Amino acid sequence: MSESRSVPVSDLPRAWPFEEARKLADHVGVRSTTNGEDDARPALLETGYGPSGLPHIGTFGEVARTSWVRQAYTALTGRPSRLLAFSDDMDALRKVPDNVPQRDMLEKYIGQPLSRVPDPFGTHESFAAHNNARLCAFLDSFGFEYEFASSTQYYTSGRFDAALRRVLEVHDEILKVILSTLGADRRATYSPVLPLHPRTGEVMQVKMDAIDAAAGTVRWTDPSNGEVFETPVTGGHAKMQWKADWAMRWYALGVDYEMSGKDLIDSVRLSGRICKILGGTPPAGLTYELFLDEKGQKISKSKGNGLSVEEWLRYAPPESLGQFMFNQPQRAKRLYFDVIPKTADEYLTHVDKAKVLQAENPKGNDLRANPAWFIHKGQIPADAGSPVPFSMLLNLASVANAETPEVLWGFIRRYDAAVSPETHPMLAGLVKHAVAYYADFVRPAKTFRAPTEQERAALSDLAECLRGYEGEAADAATLQNLVFEVGKRHAFEPLRSWFTCLYEVLLGQKEGPRFGGFVALYGVAETVALIDTALLRETQV
């Protein structure tokens, strides 16, 4: 018999997926010894998907985060696990999306299961099949390991039949729990069981007249004409209302772990109560915070005030998106264009730290607290990372007015002749991203200001000092120290205001890179010319 053992928190790597993995291991340990029998099934982790629309950045986040919990669980226990990407494609089409063709045609199928609605794109047998295919292609493009599950297939194949019969046995208990959460109007027509109309195929939102648990049927009345039907709940003739459906699925499949957004806290609690009524144990899980837009407002798909996966990947590599999703999932974060450069550099920093650790202690290193270990599925590629930070590339693109990657590569090769797109493929991608980001966001926002008297004197001093390095090989650290010394010599208080001057006066932006590294990459003579140009502006009063 398996023995349930809680993993001490002190033994866990300091990364949130391992905290979640411990919860999962504890849950599996309890499940494995239920009824005195050894249940050796792999741990089952689930993510849900509503195929009325296309997969989006939230879909990526949930699958990525669940995959990292699964990775941590394997590292922690050595036990097998499965990730089920479940599509509720038997759900009814409630409204026609704005971004699809043949919208008039789709209006005729409101209320029909998505798996019975024709594909407006004309590529698949149904609208659900089209969006399910997009989901799988989306997940496959990021290399996720998962099993796809179709609600329609599970209902019609009889996979849920035993659980649905159990629902009828405890129907009144389930109904009592749910009705207490509803308003008077909704209580009047609510049913946890939704029969499919035998003639129209519509998912019927009607109250049940009678429940026959022994026969496995429900009796209901068509409100349009008063006709009475008796429908079996098995074989795909009915489905569950979504909160009850969630609980039934947990019970039927033995789901051990499922995370969800903060907006579903009450739904998780309710579904957990229903799962217990059915005789199951609700899964362990994480409640993650929702994303905010540039103004700090909650992102809404209908408002379109967020950032899409495609937009993110135009400006940074997928690993940086993974880094964003990895960071503090229980904290609300702004998901907008200006977070991309910082997140990309954060990922690069973690890769650098991992490589240093591997080089210093190749056999005994433990990278499991490093986000890059999760992002790269436990094996960080040798060509991951970049010798040049993304923010530095952006600043180089800004001062060089780079419209093509070749402009940036001219500076990079001069800085280090051994670096090329072939030897550093991630850098090659970052260069392209930097050019795109510069064109769309940096160039339109560039605003140069004139220096103050104090700044003018310091800039003149810096230019004179830099001229002493023209024609010599000066490294970034030496140049950074030089910049610091000039700032101190001219009594900037705080010293940070000196660097603010460099960014605003020379680069035309509020923030910037380590300036010594920038000078090393851009060139000493070129930086002196940049200063000379700035000094031609009138002094700021």
LOKOLRO-794676 format. One record per residue (C-alpha): residue in three letters; residue number from 0; x, y, z. Coordinates in steps of 0.001 Angstrom, whole numbers, plus 500000, padded with zeros to 6 digits. Example, Ala and Ser with C-alpha at 12.3 -4.5 7.8 and 13.67 -1.06 7.14 Angstrom:
2
aa,i,c1,c2,c3
ALA,0,512300,495500,507800
SER,1,513670,498940,507140
END
This chain:
541
aa,i,c1,c2,c3
MET,0,500000,500000,500000
SER,1,501218,503505,499213
GLU,2,502044,505694,502163
SER,3,500956,509320,502225
ARG,4,503881,511514,503134
SER,5,504002,515284,503125
VAL,6,507186,516745,501660
PRO,7,508773,519190,504154
VAL,8,508703,522763,502912
SER,9,512347,523164,503944
ASP,10,513360,520495,501427
LEU,11,511746,522259,498462
PRO,12,513621,524429,495957
ARG,13,512544,528042,496376
ALA,14,510199,528146,493405
TRP,15,506408,528205,493494
PRO,16,505910,525158,491190
PHE,17,507550,523008,493860
GLU,18,505165,524324,496501
GLU,19,502318,523332,494199
ALA,20,503973,519975,493482
ARG,21,504041,519250,497215
LYS,22,500290,519937,497401
LEU,23,499781,517631,494430
ALA,24,501955,514903,495985
ASP,25,499988,515123,499223
HIS,26,496703,514919,497300
VAL,27,497882,511896,495313
GLY,28,499091,510255,498532
VAL,29,495652,510559,500101
ARG,30,493914,509383,496927
SER,31,496288,506442,496590
THR,32,495234,504965,499931
THR,33,491489,505594,499748
ASN,34,489368,502532,500524
GLY,35,492472,500657,501616
GLU,36,493511,499919,498042
ASP,37,496696,501032,496321
ASP,38,495775,503451,493514
ALA,39,498888,503702,491354
ARG,40,497340,505825,488600
PRO,41,499558,508655,487330
ALA,42,498731,512041,488803
LEU,43,496184,513765,486557
LEU,44,496535,517506,485984
GLU,45,493896,519298,483950
THR,46,493460,522588,482124
GLY,47,490144,523697,480657
TYR,48,489380,525447,477376
GLY,49,486185,526947,475984
PRO,50,486317,526511,472180
SER,51,483884,529307,471376
GLY,52,486986,531415,470665
LEU,53,490605,530994,469728
PRO,54,493367,530199,472251
HIS,55,494849,533322,473809
ILE,56,497605,534464,476132
GLY,57,495662,533239,479173
THR,58,495521,529769,477598
PHE,59,499298,529803,477265
GLY,60,499707,530937,480856
GLU,61,497509,528249,482354
VAL,62,499021,525388,480356
ALA,63,502582,526633,480938
ARG,64,502095,527012,484675
THR,65,500391,523634,484999
SER,66,503221,522052,482997
TRP,67,505764,523535,485426
VAL,68,503884,522067,488390
ARG,69,503952,518728,486603
GLN,70,507712,519087,485985
ALA,71,508305,519888,489643
TYR,72,506114,516945,490709
THR,73,508218,514555,488624
ALA,74,511443,515975,490058
LEU,75,510046,515790,493575
THR,76,508521,512307,493513
GLY,77,509787,510471,490434
ARG,78,506180,509432,489802
PRO,79,504360,509578,486446
SER,80,501761,512211,485600
ARG,81,499430,513269,482795
LEU,82,498256,516671,481600
LEU,83,494781,516739,480100
ALA,84,493797,519754,477988
PHE,85,490014,519498,478178
SER,86,487829,521306,475647
ASP,87,484221,521923,476660
ASP,88,483113,521643,473041
MET,89,479655,520356,473966
ASP,90,478879,523739,475485
ALA,91,476239,525784,473668
LEU,92,477079,528635,471315
ARG,93,475833,531604,473328
LYS,94,476775,534441,470991
VAL,95,478551,534852,467680
PRO,96,482190,536010,468041
ASP,97,483097,539265,466339
ASN,98,486221,537939,464621
VAL,99,484775,535120,462484
PRO,100,483336,534974,458940
GLN,101,479737,533979,458091
ARG,102,478338,535550,461251
ASP,103,474787,535488,459858
MET,104,475051,531742,459345
LEU,105,476252,531218,462904
GLU,106,473300,533181,464316
LYS,107,471062,530283,463260
TYR,108,472953,527936,465581
ILE,109,472737,529891,468833
GLY,110,472030,527373,471597
GLN,111,473505,524418,469702
PRO,112,476513,522482,471053
LEU,113,479683,523952,469574
SER,114,480537,520545,468154
ARG,115,477329,520690,466066
VAL,116,477803,524242,464797
PRO,117,479205,524395,461212
ASP,118,482725,525735,460851
PRO,119,482476,529289,459458
PHE,120,486035,528926,458163
GLY,121,485089,525867,456126
THR,122,488106,523807,457166
HIS,123,486647,521377,459734
GLU,124,483468,519457,460421
SER,125,482399,521903,463145
PHE,126,483208,525236,464738
ALA,127,484483,523382,467807
ALA,128,486693,521113,465693
HIS,129,488224,524172,464036
ASN,130,489003,525865,467331
ASN,131,490155,522613,468926
ALA,132,492609,522173,466066
ARG,133,493830,525727,466626
LEU,134,494264,524957,470324
CYS,135,496351,521857,469628
ALA,136,498466,523674,467033
PHE,137,498937,526513,469504
LEU,138,500056,524190,472321
ASP,139,502225,522139,469961
SER,140,504029,525274,468755
PHE,141,505334,525796,472288
GLY,142,506282,522153,472759
PHE,143,503804,521428,475556
GLU,144,503288,517775,476428
TYR,145,499584,517104,476897
GLU,146,496637,514892,475984
PHE,147,493716,516551,474253
ALA,148,490216,515690,475446
SER,149,486889,516585,473820
SER,150,483840,516978,476036
THR,151,481616,515811,473166
GLN,152,483669,512655,472704
TYR,153,483677,511903,476429
TYR,154,479901,512375,476731
THR,155,478922,510487,473580
SER,156,481323,507579,474108
GLY,157,479879,506830,477531
ARG,158,483023,507899,479393
PHE,159,480891,509978,481762
ASP,160,477872,507648,481953
ALA,161,478591,506235,485426
ALA,162,479259,509686,486836
LEU,163,476080,511070,485231
ARG,164,474013,508301,486817
ARG,165,475622,509202,490124
VAL,166,474550,512820,489548
LEU,167,470928,511688,489346
GLU,168,471286,509701,492575
VAL,169,472324,512819,494480
HIS,170,470525,515314,492256
ASP,171,468543,516991,495022
GLU,172,471639,517525,497172
ILE,173,473499,519088,494247
LEU,174,470528,521270,493381
LYS,175,470194,522497,496963
VAL,176,473853,523572,497056
ILE,177,473667,525415,493737
LEU,178,470291,527109,494252
SER,179,471582,528796,497399
THR,180,474024,530748,495203
LEU,181,471481,531936,492608
GLY,182,469009,534793,492352
ALA,183,465254,534204,492362
ASP,184,464825,534363,488575
ARG,185,467666,531938,487898
ARG,186,466472,529521,490597
ALA,187,463110,529234,488860
THR,188,464580,527599,485747
TYR,189,467926,526180,486895
SER,190,468922,522558,486430
PRO,191,472393,521022,486799
VAL,192,471436,518665,483951
LEU,193,471004,520096,480459
PRO,194,469217,517712,478060
LEU,195,469726,518067,474334
HIS,196,466473,518605,472461
PRO,197,465823,515377,470503
ARG,198,464530,517315,467485
THR,199,466461,520591,467363
GLY,200,469639,519467,469110
GLU,201,469573,522611,471270
VAL,202,471114,522514,474754
MET,203,468004,523102,476858
GLN,204,468193,525492,479805
VAL,205,465003,524281,481523
LYS,206,463992,523019,484934
MET,207,463557,519268,485302
ASP,208,460041,518005,485997
ALA,209,461246,514651,487299
ILE,210,464426,512681,487940
ASP,211,464532,508899,487551
ALA,212,467879,507758,488927
ALA,213,467105,504074,488380
ALA,214,466306,504578,484696
GLY,215,469002,507214,484257
THR,216,466581,509736,482733
VAL,217,465190,513211,483274
ARG,218,461732,514492,482309
TRP,219,461308,518054,481114
THR,220,458933,520317,479185
ASP,221,459694,522251,476020
PRO,222,458732,525848,476943
SER,223,457980,526695,473296
ASN,224,455096,524254,472865
GLY,225,454523,522418,476166
GLU,226,455699,519063,474784
VAL,227,457098,516725,477445
PHE,228,460262,514669,476862
GLU,229,462069,511995,478838
THR,230,465785,512049,478050
PRO,231,468560,509683,479126
VAL,232,471501,511527,480675
THR,233,473908,508972,479214
GLY,234,475381,508561,475740
GLY,235,475622,512269,474947
HIS,236,471888,512978,475189
ALA,237,472531,515503,477962
LYS,238,475378,517477,479467
MET,239,475986,519203,482774
GLN,240,475679,522891,483561
TRP,241,479240,524162,483736
LYS,242,479895,524357,487482
ALA,243,478297,520956,487998
ASP,244,480085,519751,484852
TRP,245,483433,520786,486326
ALA,246,482700,518840,489515
MET,247,481416,515803,487605
ARG,248,484575,515793,485490
TRP,249,486812,515914,488587
TYR,250,484861,513003,490020
ALA,251,484658,510923,486831
LEU,252,488292,511328,485790
GLY,253,489927,511535,489196
VAL,254,491527,514926,488538
ASP,255,494296,515592,491059
TYR,256,495252,519159,490170
GLU,257,493713,522113,488362
MET,258,494545,525788,488697
SER,259,492174,528644,487917
GLY,260,491907,532418,487902
LYS,261,490893,534614,490815
ASP,262,487551,535289,489130
LEU,263,486618,531613,489610
ILE,264,487244,531345,493359
ASP,265,483541,530948,494170
SER,266,483065,528493,491303
VAL,267,485968,526350,492549
ARG,268,484429,526208,496016
LEU,269,481004,525319,494658
SER,270,482343,522663,492303
GLY,271,484410,521261,495158
ARG,272,481269,520847,497284
ILE,273,479483,519121,494420
CYS,274,482463,516818,493835
LYS,275,482292,515753,497495
ILE,276,478537,515117,497219
LEU,277,479284,512814,494283
GLY,278,481765,510945,496459
GLY,279,484979,512358,495044
THR,280,487811,514509,496343
PRO,281,488267,517967,494772
PRO,282,491688,518450,493182
ALA,283,494506,520501,494612
GLY,284,495105,523733,492772
LEU,285,496424,527267,492594
THR,286,494386,530444,492307
TYR,287,496300,532783,490031
GLU,288,495771,536515,489699
LEU,289,494362,538110,486574
PHE,290,496313,540309,484189
LEU,291,495944,544079,484109
ASP,292,496221,546467,481174
GLU,293,498445,549547,480901
LYS,294,496042,551522,483120
GLY,295,495865,548840,485787
GLN,296,492397,547673,484725
LYS,297,491466,544003,484408
ILE,298,492049,542675,480918
SER,299,488888,541784,479021
LYS,300,488785,539785,475796
SER,301,485659,541663,474742
LYS,302,487336,545048,475304
GLY,303,490531,543980,473583
ASN,304,492608,545899,476121
GLY,305,495255,543246,476553
LEU,306,498203,541865,474688
SER,307,498010,538830,472417
VAL,308,500533,536023,472145
GLU,309,501209,537040,468558
GLU,310,501957,540606,469627
TRP,311,504325,539480,472365
LEU,312,506181,537173,469984
ARG,313,506646,540027,467487
TYR,314,508744,541850,470055
ALA,315,510440,539108,472109
PRO,316,511138,535353,472059
PRO,317,508704,532799,473536
GLU,318,511074,532139,476437
SER,319,510456,535694,477646
LEU,320,506706,535067,477624
GLY,321,507391,531986,479714
GLN,322,509380,534155,482127
PHE,323,506437,536567,482439
MET,324,504054,533714,483235
PHE,325,506493,532187,485713
ASN,326,506826,535357,487785
GLN,327,504577,535472,490866
PRO,328,501360,533954,489457
GLN,329,499428,534974,492588
ARG,330,500212,538649,492033
ALA,331,498338,540872,489575
LYS,332,500673,542067,486811
ARG,333,500365,544551,483999
LEU,334,500387,542746,480673
TYR,335,501322,545410,478191
PHE,336,504032,546229,475685
ASP,337,506292,548060,478098
VAL,338,506847,544958,480247
ILE,339,508414,543036,477361
PRO,340,512010,544407,477380
LYS,341,512414,544019,481148
THR,342,510993,540485,481079
ALA,343,513243,539479,478171
ASP,344,516316,540668,480068
GLU,345,515126,538941,483222
TYR,346,514998,535652,481320
LEU,347,518505,536258,479912
THR,348,519820,536962,483414
HIS,349,518436,533662,484693
VAL,350,520031,531790,481794
ASP,351,523398,533409,482550
LYS,352,523138,532423,486228
ALA,353,522264,528862,485275
LYS,354,525227,528569,482933
VAL,355,527617,529907,485584
LEU,356,526282,527399,488092
GLN,357,526637,524550,485599
ALA,358,530211,525570,484759
GLU,359,531296,525871,488388
ASN,360,529660,522654,489566
PRO,361,528489,520592,486582
LYS,362,527595,517468,488575
GLY,363,526307,518853,491839
ASN,364,524431,521951,490689
ASP,365,520733,522295,491421
LEU,366,519045,524599,488957
ARG,367,515496,523792,490074
ALA,368,514917,527200,491669
ASN,369,515892,528928,488428
PRO,370,512986,529863,486102
ALA,371,515110,528903,483089
TRP,372,515104,525299,484354
PHE,373,511335,525258,484006
ILE,374,511149,527264,480790
HIS,375,513572,524834,479123
LYS,376,512013,521687,480639
GLY,377,514989,520908,482848
GLN,378,517657,521082,480144
ILE,379,518998,524531,479298
PRO,380,520342,524520,475712
ALA,381,523943,525537,475138
ASP,382,522859,528245,472688
ALA,383,520288,529777,475041
GLY,384,520957,533305,476232
SER,385,522639,536321,474679
PRO,386,525928,538191,475216
VAL,387,524012,541449,474687
PRO,388,520954,542332,476820
PHE,389,517731,543096,475011
SER,390,517546,546578,476566
MET,391,521029,547293,475194
LEU,392,519917,546280,471715
LEU,393,516932,548599,472012
ASN,394,519142,551507,472975
LEU,395,521562,550696,470174
ALA,396,518652,550615,467731
SER,397,517505,553953,469108
VAL,398,520769,555862,468702
ALA,399,521550,554202,465365
ASN,400,517981,554684,464080
ALA,401,518175,551049,463020
GLU,402,515577,550007,460486
THR,403,517148,546629,459717
PRO,404,518961,543964,461783
GLU,405,522090,544468,459657
VAL,406,522611,547904,461208
LEU,407,522801,546396,464697
TRP,408,524989,543522,463566
GLY,409,527542,546025,462308
PHE,410,528025,547279,465882
ILE,411,527840,543805,467427
ARG,412,530540,542342,465163
ARG,413,532834,545258,465877
TYR,414,532243,544743,469601
ASP,415,532958,540995,469349
ALA,416,534061,539502,466030
ALA,417,533366,535986,467293
VAL,418,529633,536657,467606
SER,419,527349,535957,464645
PRO,420,523748,534868,463974
GLU,421,525030,531330,463492
THR,422,526941,531127,466791
HIS,423,524268,532970,468790
PRO,424,520806,532218,467325
MET,425,518929,533683,470286
LEU,426,520811,536960,469882
ALA,427,519886,536909,466190
GLY,428,516236,536656,467167
LEU,429,516594,539401,469767
VAL,430,518121,541721,467158
LYS,431,515060,541305,464923
HIS,432,512741,541808,467883
ALA,433,514645,544941,468932
VAL,434,514300,546502,465484
ALA,435,510550,545821,465517
TYR,436,510100,547136,469059
TYR,437,512152,550253,468303
ALA,438,510092,551033,465201
ASP,439,506735,550594,466947
PHE,440,507367,551997,470425
VAL,441,510749,553662,470948
ARG,442,511043,555868,467864
PRO,443,507558,557417,468196
ALA,444,508214,558256,471868
LYS,445,511762,559632,471618
THR,446,512071,563126,473115
PHE,447,515468,564733,473638
ARG,448,515956,567547,476110
ALA,449,518742,570091,476428
PRO,450,521241,569696,479283
THR,451,521354,571942,482352
GLU,452,524534,573900,483152
GLN,453,525679,571179,485563
GLU,454,524908,568449,483032
ARG,455,526615,570338,480214
ALA,456,529835,570565,482232
ALA,457,529669,566872,483125
LEU,458,528952,565809,479553
SER,459,531888,567870,478271
ASP,460,534080,566220,480897
LEU,461,532841,562760,479926
ALA,462,533474,563419,476220
GLU,463,537017,564565,476972
CYS,464,537697,561480,479122
LEU,465,536291,559169,476452
ARG,466,538524,560686,473780
GLY,467,541426,559240,475728
TYR,468,540079,555769,474935
GLU,469,539546,556283,471211
GLY,470,541402,553645,469267
GLU,471,541924,551523,472395
ALA,472,540091,548400,473538
ALA,473,538168,549522,476638
ASP,474,535910,547000,478319
ALA,475,532424,547753,479645
ALA,476,533486,547688,483313
THR,477,536274,550244,482758
LEU,478,533938,552553,480882
GLN,479,531228,552164,483517
ASN,480,533682,553173,486240
LEU,481,534670,556187,484159
VAL,482,531028,557282,483868
PHE,483,530600,556893,487655
GLU,484,533697,558983,488357
VAL,485,532530,561820,486135
GLY,486,529157,561858,487880
LYS,487,530773,561969,491302
ARG,488,533212,564661,490192
HIS,489,530331,566913,489208
ALA,490,528450,566325,492479
PHE,491,525229,564822,491136
GLU,492,522939,564146,494080
PRO,493,521685,561536,493956
LEU,494,524127,559964,491518
ARG,495,521161,558366,489767
SER,496,520278,561810,488348
TRP,497,523510,561718,486325
PHE,498,522395,558575,484550
THR,499,518942,560077,484058
CYS,500,520704,562935,482269
LEU,501,522561,560492,479996
TYR,502,519339,558716,479052
GLU,503,517200,561818,478511
VAL,504,519789,564056,476878
LEU,505,521696,561489,474785
LEU,506,519136,558748,474126
GLY,507,515846,560670,474288
GLN,508,514208,558314,476793
LYS,509,513498,558008,480508
GLU,510,515443,554816,481161
GLY,511,518423,553066,479665
PRO,512,521160,550447,479957
ARG,513,524363,550290,481961
PHE,514,526026,553146,480179
GLY,515,529529,551677,480159
GLY,516,528246,548599,478351
PHE,517,526404,550793,475900
VAL,518,529553,552790,475102
ALA,519,531537,549576,474594
LEU,520,528928,548281,472161
TYR,521,528091,551514,470350
GLY,522,531695,552696,470192
VAL,523,533755,555327,472036
ALA,524,534054,557689,469064
GLU,525,530348,557326,468273
THR,526,529414,558118,471885
VAL,527,531616,561205,471842
ALA,528,529828,562337,468676
LEU,529,526505,561717,470439
ILE,530,527601,563971,473301
ASP,531,528847,566657,470927
THR,532,525473,566712,469210
ALA,533,523671,567037,472550
LEU,534,525930,569928,473596
LEU,535,524809,571918,470549
ARG,536,521343,572199,472068
GLU,537,520586,575272,474125
THR,538,521109,574982,477839
GLN,539,517987,574029,479791
VAL,540,517056,576702,482327
END
